[in-house]
Each structure stands twice: as C-alpha cells, then as structure tokens.
Amino acid sequence: MSPEPANCPLCGAAAERTRAAPRGYLYLCPGCGAYHISRSALACRQDIPASARSDVRLLRAYGHQPQIEVCRDGVRIVPGRS
C-alpha cells in the first residue's frame, strides 16, 4: 500500500498513513514519529490519553515502534516491535 495524506490523531499535524496488518494504520508524523494505531483506537480518538504524544516519543527513544490499541480499560499505548 502506498502512503496517503492524513492528520495525525495525536497532534493534528499533517502526516502520512499506510494501512498496516492486521487492522490498523502506520502513521508517520513529523512531530510524533512513526507509530501503529488500530482502527478501533481511531474510532475512540477522544479517549486517547493526553500523554499519548509523549508516551509515543518515549517508546521510540527506547527503540520501540509504539502501538496504540483499545483494551477493556480503554485506549493504551504499548511497545511494539523493537
């Protein structure tokens, strides 16, 4: 899949997104960096914690590809592939 223009769901900046398996997108944002987000988390965008942007940057600093997903407790940011 080729990247398509989109606004970053974390900071609102112009970004690119690519469909990522199994059900979500890989966002490339100039401010937040690269991260995966599930379609269900995008649908719950208002539930993404205010700390998400700094959490994503911190995980990237440690070499992870952050993933934003929905769990029974709400939206969470977890380390993805290293």
C-alpha positions as CSV (number, residue, x, y, z in Angstrom):
1,M,0.0,0.0,0.0
2,S,1.2,3.5,-0.7
3,P,1.0,6.3,1.9
4,E,-1.9,8.6,1.9
5,P,-2.1,12.1,3.5
6,A,-3.8,12.3,6.9
7,N,-3.8,14.3,10.0
8,C,-2.0,12.8,13.0
9,P,-4.6,11.7,15.6
10,L,-2.2,12.6,18.4
11,C,-1.2,16.2,17.5
12,G,-3.3,17.1,14.4
13,A,-0.2,17.8,12.2
14,A,-0.1,16.8,8.5
15,A,1.2,13.3,8.4
16,E,1.1,10.2,6.2
17,R,-0.6,6.9,6.9
18,T,-0.3,3.4,5.4
19,R,-2.6,0.5,6.0
20,A,-1.0,-1.9,8.3
21,A,-1.9,-5.5,9.1
22,P,-3.9,-6.8,10.7
23,R,-6.4,-3.9,11.4
24,G,-4.9,-0.5,11.5
25,Y,-2.5,2.1,10.2
26,L,1.1,3.1,10.4
27,Y,1.3,6.8,10.9
28,L,4.4,8.9,10.0
29,C,4.2,12.2,11.7
30,P,7.0,14.9,11.7
31,G,6.2,15.7,15.4
32,C,5.3,12.3,16.9
33,G,7.3,10.0,14.7
34,A,6.2,6.6,13.4
35,Y,3.6,4.5,15.3
36,H,0.8,2.0,14.7
37,I,-2.8,2.7,15.6
38,S,-5.7,0.2,15.4
39,R,-8.9,1.2,13.6
40,S,-10.8,0.8,16.9
41,A,-8.4,3.2,18.6
42,L,-9.0,5.7,15.8
43,A,-12.7,5.3,16.3
44,C,-12.2,6.1,20.1
45,R,-9.9,9.1,19.3
46,Q,-11.4,11.2,22.1
47,D,-10.3,8.5,24.6
48,I,-6.7,8.7,23.6
49,P,-4.9,9.9,26.8
50,A,-3.4,13.4,26.7
51,S,0.0,11.9,27.5
52,A,-0.1,9.8,24.3
53,R,2.3,12.0,22.3
54,S,5.0,12.0,24.9
55,D,4.5,8.2,25.5
56,V,5.0,7.6,21.8
57,R,8.2,9.6,21.7
58,L,9.5,7.9,24.8
59,L,8.9,4.4,23.4
60,R,10.6,5.5,20.1
61,A,13.6,6.7,22.1
62,Y,13.9,3.2,23.6
63,G,13.8,1.7,20.1
64,H,10.2,0.5,20.0
65,Q,7.6,1.1,17.4
66,P,4.7,2.2,19.6
67,Q,1.2,0.7,19.1
68,I,-2.0,2.4,20.1
69,E,-4.8,0.0,20.7
70,V,-8.1,-0.5,22.6
71,C,-8.3,-2.8,25.6
72,R,-11.1,-3.3,28.1
73,D,-9.7,-0.5,30.2
74,G,-9.7,2.0,27.3
75,V,-7.1,3.1,24.9
76,R,-3.5,2.2,25.7
77,I,0.0,2.8,24.2
78,V,2.2,-0.3,24.2
79,P,5.7,-1.1,22.9
80,G,5.6,-2.8,19.5
81,R,8.4,-4.3,17.6
82,S,11.9,-3.2,18.6
